[in-house]
Each structure stands twice: as C-alpha cells, then as structure tokens.
Amino acid sequence: MEKIWLKRYPAGVPAEIDPQHYDSLLELFEKSFQDYADLPAFENMGKVYTYQQMDDATKRFASYLQNQLGVKKGDKVAVMMPNLLQTPIAILGTLRAGATVVNVNPLYTTRELEHQLNDSETSTIIILANFARTLEEALPKTNVKNIVVTEIGDMLGGVKKHLVNFVVKHLKKMVPSYSLPNIIDFTDVMKSGDVSKYTRPHLTQDCLAFLQYTGGTTGVSKGAMLTHGNMVANLEQVTGCLDPLLNKGKEMVVTALPLYHIFALTANCLTFMKYGGHNLLITNPRDMKGFIKELQGKKFTVMTGVNTLFNGLLNTPGFSEIDFSSLKISLGGGMAVQRPVAEKWQTVTDSRLVEGYGLTECAPLVTVSPYDLAAFNGSIGLPAPSTELKIVKEDGTEAELGEAGELWVKGPQVMKGYYNRPEASAECLKDGWFATGDVAKYDEEGFFYIVDRKKDMIIVSGFNVFPNEVEEVVAMHDGVLEVAAVGVPHEVSGEQVKIFVVKKDQSLTEKDIIKHCRENLTNYKVPKFVEFREDLPKTNVGKILRRALKEAS
C-alpha cells in the first residue's frame, strides 16, 4: 500500500524516524535526568519530585534490587500500584536494574493476579498495601520471593506521610488486613538503596523492557514482549508526530490513566520524560470532584484519557470553570472517542480532543490525528512515522480505498511476540505484520477509521452492524450520559441490537431513544431493546466492557 498519508503530514513531521536513536530506555532516562535536573518531573498529592530527585530515587531503587534482592538482568519485577510517586520510581528503577517490568492492574482478582505472576515468571513484586490481601491469597501458588509493600503517603514526607497513611488505613479503612512473609517496606528501600553500589547494566535494543498483559477479556491474558527497541522506536514516533507542538522543559501533562496501562506508560510517563515535562499524577480519577480540584490553578498543556473520562469531566459541576488557557491538545485513545463528546470538549475547553489509535502489542502508538487538525473528524488519524498499514479483506486480498477489512500493522514498534506463547504469536504475527483484529478503512488523504472490533460485530439478517456507529448516534441525544451496544440472539434475524443506557435526563424514555435512532440509523441498525442502568461495567481505565453486558443479556 502506497503511503498516501505522507502528503497530509503537517510541517515538521518526518516520514521516517531513527528507531536506534538510543541503545535502550536507560540512555534516554539518563539524558533527561541530566538535561532537566532542576525541573519538576512528577507531582502527586501536592508533592513534586524533580528530575534530579528521580535520578537519585530510581538509582537507589535499582541498587536495592541488584544488591539486596539479587535481581539480575532479565528478571521479572511486577509493579502493582495506582498513580503515585512510587510508581514511576519502581518502573524506572526496575529498568535501570536491567530487569523487566511486569505491570499489574491493582484491581485484579486473586485468580487474575495468580495467572499473571505465574505466566510472567515474576520473582519480585512491588505492591500498594491496599491490594496486599489479594497477593496473600495468590502467593501460595506463585514463585514470588521478594515482596516490597508501600502505603499511599510514603513519598509525601514529614507529617503529611503519616497523616495520609493513617487516614487511608484507619479512617477510610481502605487497607484490608493481610499477612505476607518477609515484607520489605518501600521507605526502607529508599533509605538503604546505596547509589554508590549501583551497577549500570549493559542493555541492547533486543532486551525485554516490559511484559505488558493484554487480552484479559478475550480469553487468557497474554504478556506482550516489548523490547527496549520497541519502546525507543515508539517514543521516536510519538516525538515525530508531536515535536512541532511541544516545547522541551515547558509542558505539563495530566496523567489520569494509570501508568500500568500502555497508553499512559508511553504517552504520558515516557514521552514527557523525554521532553522534560511535568507529569501531574492523578491517583483516583473516578473521584471526579477531587480530580477537578487537582486541576484548579494548574497550567496544564496536555491531557490524555479515554472517552468515558472526558465525558465524565464534562458532566461534573465545576469543570467548565477551570482555566484551560494553556491547554494545547487532548488525546483520546483506548476506545472510540464519540463525536458529541469531542465537540463539547472543544466548546468547553477551546482546545481539540483528537483521537489516536494504539495497541499493547505496538507499544502502543500506531496512528494519531495530526496536530494541525482543526477539529475532530471521526478518524483515528494518520499512521505514525515509519509505520506501514494495510487493510486485509476476508478473502486475504488487500482492500481498496474506502473498503473495510482487518487492519494490519508493520513497524519497529511491533512486539516480539507473546511471552511463552508461540502459537498465539503465530496467529497474529505474519511475515512481520501484526493482525490487529480491528476492522478499519481509509480515505483519500490517508486518514484511517476504525469501523469496529471484529469480535464485537453485530450481524442482523446478514448485514453488519458496528456497535461504535449505534453508540455514537445514541450519544448524540441530549438525555444520554453513556451508552453501549451489543448483539443479542434472535431466531429470525440471527442477532438484534440491544443498547444499555445511563441517563443524563431522568425523564428520558425508551420511546425517545428509539425515535431518535430511527431518525439517524437504517432500520436494521435501530436498537430493538433498551435497558437503562445506573452505570456501565468498565475496565480500570474506563473502557466499557461490552462483553460483560452481552453475557448479562
């Protein structure tokens, strides 16, 4: 496929990047620690750590892993925490020790945690005390040897540290009792990690940086092997897309998505470290009122999130009163950004909400809307530099302009494969191409559009109905807060469309929604069933779980 999108690239965006710009992520970190030493790197709960302080803290952490715990190059270290100052320290410190980071969702059940620790062959875990009970239950069936436990306030220092930890544990009772053997306190790691004994490992681009788990809702969760080369390349690709828009040492990014998620890990943590940016870490973005309070008085320039996060903020009192004068751009990913949300966001903040597309297996950036796009256009943007895309039809042939088919990706950001799963790797990696499982199409300028996930397709009397389209139409109704569409079995048509709706206007009825849909959708796409709910099931990053809704139907 000819790279027709290159003609639409804005000024300053290169067609190709140098995927070997850095030998490893370590080289990139070290440059940032040196170049931006006195600038703020991470902020959480009012506490700010500079790049110099992060240099010292991550080196201490790495030294402790190497010298006290015997962690060797290539060993797996799990990090199971929400967004706290401890999180980037643990992630970067593990990489500086030469080990591989296994990011773990803190809300995992015992079964899910046990699977991931065993599948990844993890020997060391850093965990927030709030979730230690789950580890206690999973531990007997794992090979974890070292357990580092931290509490929410540990990096805040002084009286605030003790006050926050006391409130969280005793007043809010957010820390269930637990019993784990030979616990190591995170604050002790910070005190006794000897910087002078730290040994910088020799890492190459082929070394494994992250085991990033994916596919938990579609069968067994698998560890995508992301090398230092994959991550360096993807950071160069992000830089290529955004460099004309961003200024080194002068950006503040709002990080509400958790750093254990590949989107926030790359787009927020690593990208803005490269730019000497200031990361504002939001620990609990579901507390919308608290989130808005965190934003007050801050001159943030970039925000990332998923559609539900942006929608939630727009519908929370006080959000429209925030100072958005410094906000350059907001980036949506993880799920489709809905046009009504994007348009309202632009109206309220006077800045663009543009959509990007990525996959865990691609570190994650594949496409992103160009920085000069005047307004949301419904696309996932243009392919990143040094990225090839093609659309493959059911018969294996390549689709033409405007035709839908499965999206395939090739580029230096594509993973090595799934950890210890050669068959699963072979299913999606074909001659250097990664078959995404997403149905897409492209236009004459090279903008790509996700039509839907193959597995979420609803087939009504032989006609394909894409949930994204139905959801977008329903979301246009002023009385709708959130919506999800699924297919339910039907003896005549095979499937029919069912929607789950959270009301914004309590007077909203099923008839109102059906009437609205009939005005905007072909008959076979119009929902036959409407179920109102107080809320919709979501992943911890706010992605609506259609599968859970379908199973409940």
C-alpha positions in Angstrom: 0.0 0.0 0.0 1.4 3.4 -1.0 1.9 5.7 1.9 -0.6 8.3 0.7 -0.8 9.8 4.2 2.6 11.3 3.9 1.2 14.1 1.8 -1.1 15.1 4.6 1.6 15.1 7.3 1.9 18.6 8.9 5.1 20.6 8.6 7.9 19.2 10.7 6.6 15.6 10.9 9.1 13.2 9.4 8.2 10.3 7.1 10.7 8.1 9.0 12.3 8.0 12.4 15.6 6.5 13.6 14.5 3.5 15.7 18.0 3.1 17.0 18.3 6.7 18.3 19.0 5.3 21.8 20.6 1.9 22.7 18.0 1.4 25.4 15.5 3.4 27.5 18.3 3.8 30.1 20.2 6.1 27.8 17.0 8.2 27.3 16.3 8.4 31.0 19.9 9.4 31.8 19.8 12.2 29.3 16.6 13.6 30.7 17.9 13.4 34.3 20.9 15.4 33.2 19.3 17.9 30.9 16.3 18.7 33.1 17.8 18.2 36.6 16.1 21.1 38.3 12.7 20.9 36.6 9.6 19.1 38.1 9.2 15.6 36.8 6.3 14.1 38.7 3.7 15.5 41.0 1.2 13.7 43.2 -0.9 14.9 46.1 0.9 18.2 46.2 4.4 16.6 46.4 6.8 17.4 43.5 9.9 15.4 42.5 12.5 17.0 40.2 14.4 15.1 37.5 17.4 15.1 39.8 15.4 13.6 42.7 14.0 11.0 40.3 17.5 10.2 39.2 18.6 9.6 42.8 15.4 7.7 43.8 15.4 5.3 40.8 19.1 4.6 41.2 18.6 3.8 44.8 15.7 1.5 43.9 17.8 -0.2 41.2 20.7 -0.6 43.6 18.5 -2.2 46.2 17.1 -4.7 43.6 20.6 -5.6 42.5 22.4 -5.8 45.8 19.9 -6.7 48.5 17.4 -8.7 46.5 19.8 -10.3 43.9 17.7 -9.2 41.0 19.6 -9.9 37.8 19.3 -8.6 34.2 16.2 -10.0 32.6 14.5 -11.0 35.9 10.8 -10.1 36.1 9.6 -7.5 38.6 5.9 -6.8 39.0 4.6 -3.3 39.8 1.0 -3.3 41.2 0.1 0.3 42.1 -2.1 3.2 41.0 -0.6 6.5 40.1 1.6 7.5 43.0 5.2 8.9 43.1 6.3 5.4 44.0 5.0 4.1 40.6 7.5 5.8 38.2 10.2 5.2 40.8 9.5 1.5 40.8 9.1 1.3 37.0 12.2 3.3 36.1 14.2 1.8 38.9 13.4 -1.7 37.7 14.5 -0.8 34.2 17.7 0.8 35.5 18.5 -2.5 37.3 18.3 -4.3 33.9 15.1 -6.2 34.9 11.8 -6.5 33.0 8.8 -4.6 34.3 5.5 -6.6 34.6 2.8 -4.0 35.0 -0.2 -5.3 37.1 -3.7 -3.9 37.4 -4.2 -3.3 41.1 -7.8 -4.3 40.9 -7.1 -7.8 39.7 -8.8 -10.7 41.5 -6.8 -13.4 43.1 -7.2 -15.6 40.1 -6.1 -12.9 37.6 -3.1 -12.0 39.7 -2.0 -15.6 40.2 -2.2 -16.2 36.4 -0.1 -13.1 35.6 2.6 -13.7 38.2 3.0 -17.3 37.1 2.7 -16.7 33.4 5.4 -13.9 33.6 7.6 -15.9 35.9 7.8 -13.0 38.3 10.1 -13.3 41.3 9.7 -9.8 42.8 6.7 -7.6 43.3 6.2 -4.0 44.5 2.6 -3.6 45.7 0.4 -1.0 47.4 -0.8 -2.2 50.9 -4.4 -1.6 49.8 -4.1 -4.7 47.5 -1.8 -6.9 49.6 -4.7 -9.1 50.7 -5.1 -10.3 47.0 -1.4 -11.1 46.9 -1.7 -13.0 50.2 -4.4 -15.2 48.6 -2.5 -15.7 45.4 1.0 -16.1 46.8 1.0 -19.9 47.7 0.6 -20.8 44.1 3.3 -18.5 42.7 7.1 -18.3 42.8 7.3 -14.8 44.1 10.3 -14.5 46.5 10.5 -10.7 47.2 7.6 -8.5 48.3 8.0 -4.7 48.6 5.0 -3.0 50.2 4.2 0.7 50.1 1.4 2.9 51.5 -0.2 5.7 49.7 1.5 8.5 51.6 5.0 7.0 51.7 6.7 9.6 49.3 4.9 12.6 50.7 7.4 13.1 53.5 7.1 14.6 57.0 3.8 14.8 58.8 1.7 14.5 55.6 3.1 11.0 55.0 1.9 9.8 58.4 -1.4 11.7 58.3 -2.4 10.3 54.8 -1.4 6.7 55.8 -3.4 7.0 59.0 -6.5 8.3 57.3 -6.3 5.8 54.5 -5.8 2.8 56.8 -7.8 3.7 59.9 -10.5 6.2 59.0 -11.3 5.3 55.4 -10.4 1.6 56.1 -9.1 1.2 52.6 -6.4 -1.3 53.6 -7.8 -4.8 54.4 -5.8 -6.8 56.9 -3.2 -9.1 55.4 -0.3 -11.3 56.3 2.6 -11.7 54.0 6.1 -13.2 54.7 9.3 -11.2 54.9 7.8 -7.9 53.8 10.2 -5.1 52.7 9.0 -1.6 53.4 9.3 0.7 50.4 10.6 3.5 52.6 13.4 1.2 53.8 14.3 0.5 50.1 14.6 4.3 49.6 16.8 4.7 52.7 19.1 1.7 52.3 19.5 1.6 48.5 23.1 2.5 48.0 23.7 4.6 44.9 27.4 4.0 45.0 26.9 0.3 44.6 24.6 0.6 41.6 25.9 -1.2 38.5 24.6 0.1 35.2 23.6 -3.0 33.2 24.6 -3.4 29.5 21.3 -3.3 27.7 20.7 -3.6 23.9 17.5 -2.9 21.9 16.7 -6.6 22.0 16.5 -6.8 25.8 13.0 -7.1 27.2 11.7 -3.9 28.8 8.1 -4.7 29.6 5.8 -7.7 29.7 2.6 -5.8 29.1 -0.5 -8.0 29.6 -3.4 -7.8 27.3 -6.5 -9.8 26.1 -7.8 -10.5 29.6 -11.4 -10.0 28.4 -10.9 -12.2 25.3 -9.5 -15.4 26.7 -6.3 -15.9 28.7 -4.4 -12.7 29.4 -1.1 -12.8 27.4 2.2 -10.9 28.0 3.2 -8.8 25.0 7.0 -8.8 24.9 8.0 -5.1 24.4 11.8 -4.7 24.0 13.8 -1.6 24.7 14.0 -1.2 20.9 10.2 -1.3 20.6 9.8 1.4 23.2 12.6 3.6 21.9 11.1 3.4 18.4 7.6 4.2 19.6 8.9 7.2 21.6 10.7 8.5 18.5 7.4 8.0 16.6 5.4 10.0 19.2 8.1 12.7 19.1 7.9 12.8 15.3 4.1 13.4 15.5 4.1 16.0 18.3 7.5 17.7 18.2 6.3 20.8 16.4 3.6 21.3 19.1 5.6 20.6 22.3 8.4 22.7 24.0 11.1 21.0 25.9 11.0 21.7 29.7 7.7 23.6 29.4 4.9 21.1 29.2 2.6 19.8 31.9 0.6 16.6 31.2 -2.3 15.5 33.2 -1.9 11.7 33.8 -5.3 10.4 34.9 -5.0 7.0 33.2 -2.9 4.5 35.3 0.7 4.1 34.4 0.4 0.4 34.4 -1.7 0.9 31.2 0.4 1.1 28.0 -1.3 4.3 26.8 -0.3 6.3 29.9 3.0 4.5 30.2 4.2 5.6 26.8 2.1 8.7 26.0 2.5 10.3 29.5 5.3 8.8 31.6 8.0 8.1 29.0 7.1 10.7 26.3 7.0 13.6 28.7 10.2 12.5 30.5 11.9 12.7 27.1 10.6 16.3 26.8 11.5 17.3 30.4 7.7 17.6 31.0 5.9 17.8 34.3 3.6 14.8 35.0 0.6 15.5 37.2 -0.3 12.1 38.5 -4.0 11.6 39.4 -4.4 8.7 41.9 -8.2 8.3 41.7 -9.7 9.9 38.6 -13.0 8.2 39.3 -13.4 10.8 42.1 -14.4 13.5 39.6 -14.8 16.2 42.1 -11.4 15.5 43.6 -9.9 15.3 40.1 -11.3 18.8 39.2 -9.9 20.1 42.5 -6.4 18.8 41.5 -6.7 20.7 38.1 -7.6 24.0 39.7 -4.7 26.5 39.4 -2.6 24.2 37.3 -1.3 25.4 33.9 -1.5 22.1 32.2 -0.8 21.9 28.5 -1.7 18.3 27.5 -4.3 15.8 28.8 -4.8 12.2 27.8 -7.7 9.9 28.5 -10.5 7.7 27.3 -13.9 8.8 26.0 -15.6 8.0 29.3 -13.1 10.1 31.3 -13.6 13.2 29.1 -17.4 12.6 29.2 -17.3 12.3 33.0 -15.4 15.5 33.4 -17.7 17.4 31.0 -20.7 16.3 33.1 -19.2 17.2 36.5 -20.0 20.6 38.0 -17.1 23.0 38.2 -15.2 21.5 35.2 -16.1 24.4 32.9 -14.7 26.9 35.3 -11.2 25.5 35.2 -8.5 27.6 33.4 -7.9 26.0 30.1 -5.8 28.8 28.6 -2.6 26.7 28.5 -4.2 23.5 27.1 -2.8 22.8 23.7 -4.3 19.4 22.9 -6.1 16.5 24.5 -5.6 13.0 23.2 -8.2 10.2 23.4 -7.4 6.5 23.0 -8.2 3.1 24.4 -11.7 3.2 22.9 -13.5 5.2 20.3 -13.9 8.9 21.0 -17.5 9.9 20.4 -18.2 12.9 18.2 -20.7 14.6 20.7 -18.0 14.3 23.5 -15.2 15.6 21.2 -17.3 18.6 20.0 -18.5 19.5 23.6 -14.9 19.2 24.8 -13.7 21.7 22.2 -16.5 24.1 23.1 -15.8 24.0 26.8 -12.0 23.9 26.8 -11.4 25.8 23.5 -8.9 23.1 22.6 -9.0 20.0 20.4 -9.8 16.5 21.5 -8.1 14.3 18.9 -8.1 10.6 18.6 -5.2 8.2 18.5 -5.1 4.5 18.0 -2.7 2.0 19.5 -2.4 -1.5 20.8 -0.5 -3.0 23.7 1.3 -5.1 21.1 2.5 -1.9 19.4 3.9 -0.1 22.4 1.2 1.3 21.7 1.1 4.1 19.0 0.0 3.2 15.5 -1.9 6.3 14.3 -2.7 9.7 15.7 -4.6 12.7 14.4 -2.2 15.4 13.0 -1.5 18.2 15.4 -2.9 20.8 12.9 -6.3 19.1 12.6 -8.8 21.9 13.2 -11.5 19.8 14.8 -12.5 16.2 15.5 -13.1 14.3 12.2 -14.1 10.9 13.4 -10.8 9.3 12.3 -8.0 7.7 14.3 -5.6 9.9 12.4 -2.6 9.2 10.2 -0.1 6.4 10.6 2.9 7.3 12.7 6.3 7.8 11.0 8.0 4.5 10.0 4.7 2.7 10.2 3.1 0.7 7.4 -0.6 -0.2 7.4 -2.8 -2.3 5.2 -6.4 -3.4 5.2 -6.9 -7.1 4.6 -10.3 -8.4 3.4 -11.9 -11.8 4.4 -10.5 -13.4 1.2 -7.0 -12.4 2.1 -6.7 -9.7 -0.6 -5.8 -6.1 0.2 -8.7 -3.7 0.4 -9.0 -0.6 -1.8 -9.8 3.0 -0.8 -12.9 3.1 1.4 -13.3 -0.7 1.7 -13.4 -2.2 5.2 -11.2 -5.1 6.3 -8.8 -6.1 9.1 -6.1 -3.6 9.9 -2.5 -4.9 9.8 0.5 -3.1 11.1 4.2 -3.2 10.4 6.9 -1.1 12.1 9.7 -1.1 14.7 7.1 -0.7 17.5 5.5 -4.1 16.9 6.2 -6.5 19.8 8.5 -9.5 19.7 5.5 -11.8 20.4 3.5 -13.1 23.4 5.7 -14.4 26.3 5.9 -18.2 26.1 3.0 -18.4 23.7 4.4 -19.3 20.3 1.0 -20.4 18.9 -0.8 -17.2 19.9 2.1 -15.2 18.5 2.0 -17.0 15.2 -1.8 -16.4 14.9 -1.3 -12.6 14.8 2.3 -12.1 13.6 2.6 -12.8 9.9 5.7 -12.0 7.9 6.5 -9.0 10.1 2.9 -7.8 10.1 0.6 -7.7 13.2 -3.0 -8.5 12.5 -4.9 -6.3 14.9 -8.4 -7.9 14.9 -9.8 -4.4 14.2 -12.0 -3.6 11.2 -10.9 -0.4 9.5 -10.9 1.6 6.3 -9.0 4.6 4.9 -9.8 7.7 2.9 -8.1 9.5 0.0 -5.9 11.6 2.4 -4.7 8.5 4.3 -6.9 9.1 7.4 -7.8 5.7 8.9 -11.2 4.9 10.5 -11.9 2.1 12.9 -15.2 0.6 11.9 -15.2 -1.8 14.9 -13.6 -4.8 16.7 -14.2 -8.0 14.7 -15.4 -9.8 17.8 -17.9 -7.0 18.6 -19.6 -7.1 15.2 -23.4 -7.5 15.3 -24.9 -9.3 12.3 -28.5 -8.7 11.6 -30.0 -10.7 8.8 -26.6 -10.9 7.1 -26.0 -7.1 7.5 -23.0 -6.0 9.6 -23.9 -3.5 12.4 -21.0 -1.8 14.1 -21.6 -1.0 17.8 -19.5 2.2 17.5 -21.9 3.6 15.0 -25.0 2.8 17.1 -23.3 4.2 20.2 -22.3 7.4 18.6 -25.9 8.1 17.4 -27.4 7.3 20.8 -24.8 9.5 22.5 -26.0 12.4 20.3 -29.2 12.5 22.3 -29.1 15.2 25.0 -30.6 12.9 27.6 -27.9 10.2 27.3 -24.9 10.2 29.6 -23.3 6.8 28.5 -24.2 4.0 26.1 -23.0 0.6 25.0 -24.4 -1.5 22.2 -24.3 -5.3 21.8 -25.9 -8.0 19.8 -28.4 -10.4 21.3 -29.6 -13.7 19.7 -32.8 -13.7 17.6 -34.4 -16.7 16.0 -35.2 -14.9 12.7 -32.5 -12.3 12.1 -29.7 -14.1 13.9 -29.0 -11.1 16.1 -30.7 -7.9 17.1 -29.2 -4.7 18.5 -29.6 -4.0 22.3 -28.3 -0.9 24.0 -27.6 -0.2 27.6 -28.1 3.5 28.6 -27.1 5.6 31.6 -29.5 8.6 31.7 -28.4 12.2 32.0 -32.1 13.3 31.9 -34.2 11.1 34.2 -37.3 11.8 32.1 -35.7 10.0 29.1 -37.8 7.1 27.9 -37.2 4.1 25.6 -39.5 5.6 23.0 -37.4 8.8 23.0 -34.3 6.9 22.2 -35.9 4.6 19.5 -37.4 7.7 17.8 -34.0 9.4 17.8 -32.3 6.3 16.4 -34.9 5.9 13.6 -34.1 9.4 12.5 -30.4 8.6 12.3 -30.0 4.9 11.5 -31.1 2.4 8.9 -33.9 0.2 10.2 -31.8 -2.9 10.8 -29.3 -0.9 12.9 -32.0 0.6 15.2 -31.9 -1.0 18.7 -34.8 -3.4 19.4 -34.1 -3.4 23.1 -33.2 -0.6 25.5 -32.1 -1.3 29.1 -31.5 1.6 31.5 -28.7 1.3 34.1 -27.2 3.3 36.8 -23.8 2.7 35.4 -21.9 0.5 32.9 -19.2 -2.0 33.7 -15.8 -0.7 32.8 -12.1 -1.7 33.0 -10.0 0.3 35.4 -9.0 2.7 32.6 -12.7 3.4 31.9 -13.2 1.2 28.8 -16.8 0.0 28.6 -17.0 -3.8 28.8 -19.4 -4.8 26.0 -18.7 -8.5 26.6 -19.8 -8.3 30.2 -23.1 -6.6 29.1 -23.6 -9.2 26.4 -23.1 -12.1 28.8 -25.7 -10.5 31.2 -28.3 -10.2 28.4 
